[in-house]
C-alpha cells in the first residue's frame, strides 16, 4: 500500500477548513499536513514539508497575502519538485485564472459552480493520486529529486513535529515542549521507553519529565480556542477531562508521521 498523499491547505474560510479536516480524516489515502491562511507560512510549509498537493484559495481576505502572490514566490524558489496545485476560488475572472495557470496552478475549481464541494475537491485529488506519485517518481529517476539521507529525513521530521506542536499552541516557553518533541521523535524511531530515555539524557526523574510534558499539553488545551484544537488535533480523546493523555498525544503524532514518511 502506498503512503497517503500529503496535502497543504491554504484557505481563510474556517468552515471550509473544517470541512477539509472532516473529509480527509475519514479516508486513508490523503493526509492533511497543514492548514494556514497566511501566504508566508504556506511557503514555509512547502519548503519544510514538500507536500504532494496544495489546495490554494486565491483570495485570502481573512488571512495574509494572496494566492497569486504565493504562486509568484513559489516560482522564484525554483524547487526541484513542484507539488500539484489545485486552486479554489470565488474569483471568476478569466485573466486571473490565466495568470494562476501561468504561475503554475494545475487545475482551478470555482467555488460558485453548482457541483463544488470539499468532498468533490478531495475526490478529484484522489483520482489523480497515481499520476501525482508517478510524477514524483519520474523526478527522482531524472535526478531532479534525490532520496533524502537519514539525516535529512530526521531534520525534516523534527521540523514537522515542531510545526504540529506550534499549531496547537504549546508555547516555546513550556518546559515540556522540548521533551514532547523528543518523545515523538523517539517513538517514530521505534523507541518504546521515551520518557526514561529523555530522563536519562537530562538527568531528571521519569516522573518530572512526564509531568512537564503533560502540563504543556494541559496548558495548550486550557488556552487555545476549541475550534483551533479540533482543526489541528484530530485524534479521539478518551479522557473525561477532554485533554489527551501523554501517551495518546505522543502516539497520535508519532503514528501520523510514520504513515506519512514511511508508508
N, C-alpha and C positions, 0 to 999 in steps of 0.2 A: 504493500500500500504506500502510495506517495505521501509525502508530508503535505499538510494543508497549504494552500496559497495564503500568503501573508498580505493583509490589506491595511492601508493607511487611509483614514477618512479625514478630509479637510472640509469641515462643514460648520456653519454658525447657527443652524437651527437645532435647538436642543431636542425637539420631538423627533426630528429626522435622525439625530444621533442615537437616541434611544431605540428607534425602530431598527437601525442597523445593528445595534447590540443584540436586540431580541432575535433578529433573523439569523445572524452569524452564530449566536450562542446555541442555536437549535440544530446546527449542522456541524459536520466534522471536517469538511474539506476546504473551508475558508476560516481563517482566524484573524480577527480584528486586533491589530497590534498597537494601534494608536488612534486617538481622536483629538483633533485640535481645530480651533477657529482662527489660528494665528499663522500667518504666512511664514514668519521666521522660524517658529517652532516646527512647522511642517517640513521645512528644508533641513532642519537638524535631524528630524526623524528619518528622512530619506538618506542622509549621509551616514547616520549611525546604524540604521537597521536594514537598509536596502530592501524595502518591501517589494513584493511581486506586483502588486496592484495599488494604484492610488485612485480613490474616488474624490474628485475635486469640485467643489462648488465655486463658480466663477466670482460670485459677489458675496464677500464676507462682511456684510454690513454690521453685524453684531460681533465682529471679531477684529482682526487687524490684517491689512494688506488686501490682496485680491488674487483670484485665480490666474489672471493674465500675468500679473507681476511674478507670481510663483513660477509659472512656466518659463518666463523670461530668464529668471535667475537660475532655474534648474538647467536651462540650456547652457548658460555660462559656466556651470560647474563641470561640464563635459565628462559626465560619468561614463565609464566603460560599458555599463549595462543600464538601460533605461527601463523603469517599470512600465507596465501597461497603464495608461492614464485614461480613465473614464470621467468625462466632465458631466456634471449635473447642474442645471441652471434654469432660472426663470427667464433669463435673457433670450429673446428670440431674434436678435439682430444677426443677419447673415454675415455682415462684416466682422462682428465679434467672433462668431463661430469659425470663420475662415482664419482669423488671426490665431485662435486657440489651436486649430489644426496645424497651422504653420509652425507654431511653437512646440508641437509635439503631442497634442491630445490625440488619442487613438480613436475615441468614439465620444459622441455627445448625446445626452438624453435631456430633453426639455421637460421640466417638472410639470408644466401645464398640459402636456399631452395626455390624452384620455387614459391610456393604459400605464401611465407612470406609477410606480410604487417602489418602495425599497426592496420588496421581495423580488420584483422583476429585475431590478438592477443587479441584485445578488445572483439571481438565476442566470442572467446574461453572462456575468463574470464566470460562473461555474461552467457554463457551456464552452468557455474558451480556455479552461484550465489546462488541457493538454497542449494547446497551441502556445500558451504562455510558458509552460515548462520547457517545451521544445525550443523556444526562442532563447531561453536562458542556457539550455544545453548546447546549442549551436554557438553561442557567445563563448562558452568555455572551450569548445573544440577549436575555435578560431584563435584562442589565446587572449580574447578580449576580457575574459572574466576568469581569473585564476581561482583555484580552490584555496580556501583560507587555510593558513597554517594553524596548528593548535593554539599558538599564542595569539594570533589574530582573532580566532573564534572566541577564545576566553575573554579578550578585551571587549569584543562586541557584545558578548553575553553580559558582562559586567555593566556596560552602558545600558543595555536593555533592562536589566534588573533595576538599575538606578532610576531609569525613566518611569518604570512601573511604580516604584516607591514614591517618586515625586507626585505622580498623578493622584494618589490617594492622600496626599498631604502629610506624609511623615517628614517632619522637619529635619533639616540638616543638623540642627542643634540637639536633636534627641539622642541620648546616649545609646539607645538600642538600634538606631538606624544602621550603623556600620555593621553591627552584629547580624542584623536581618539580611543584609546584602550578602555577607559572607556565608550565612547559613543556607540561603537559597542556592548560592554557587556550589557549596559543598554537596547539597542534595542533588543538584544537576549532575555532579561528577560521580554520584553513587555512594557518597559518604553517609552512613546511616546515623552516626553519632555527632551531629553537627554542633550541638551545644557543648559537649565535652571537648571537642576539638578547639572550638573558639575559646573556651575557658582556659585550656592549657596554653594556648597561644598568648593570651593576655594576662596570665597569672591570676585569673578570677575563679570564683566558685561557679559551679554549674547553675546553682540557684540564682546568683546575682546576674548572670548572663541572661537566663530565661526571663527574669523579672524585668530587666531593662528592655528586652525585645517586646514582651507583652505590654509593657507600659507605653511604648512607642505606638503600638497598634491601637491601644485603648484611647490614646490622646488623639490620634487621627480620626477615630470614629466619633469622638465627642466634639470635634471642632469642624470637620468637613460637612458640607451640605449633603444630606442623604441622596439627592439625585446624582451628585458627582461620584459618591461612593458606589452607587448602584451601576453607574456607567462604566466605572473602571475596575471594580472588583466584582467579578461575575460568578464566583463560586457560591454554593449554598452555605449559609451559616447555620450551624446546628445548635450553637449555644443559646440559651434562653435570654442572655444579656444582649443579643443582637450584634455581638462583636466576635470575629473569628478567633479561635484559639490559636496559640502559637504554631502548633503542628499543622492545623488546617491551612494557615496562612503560608507557611513555608512550602508545604506540599503542593498547594494550588499553583504558586508561581513556578516552582521547580518543574512540575509536570507540564505546565503550559509551555515553558521554554524548551523542554526536552522534545516535545512534539514538534515545535516549530523548527528547531535546528538539527534534530537528529532523525525525525520522521517516526 
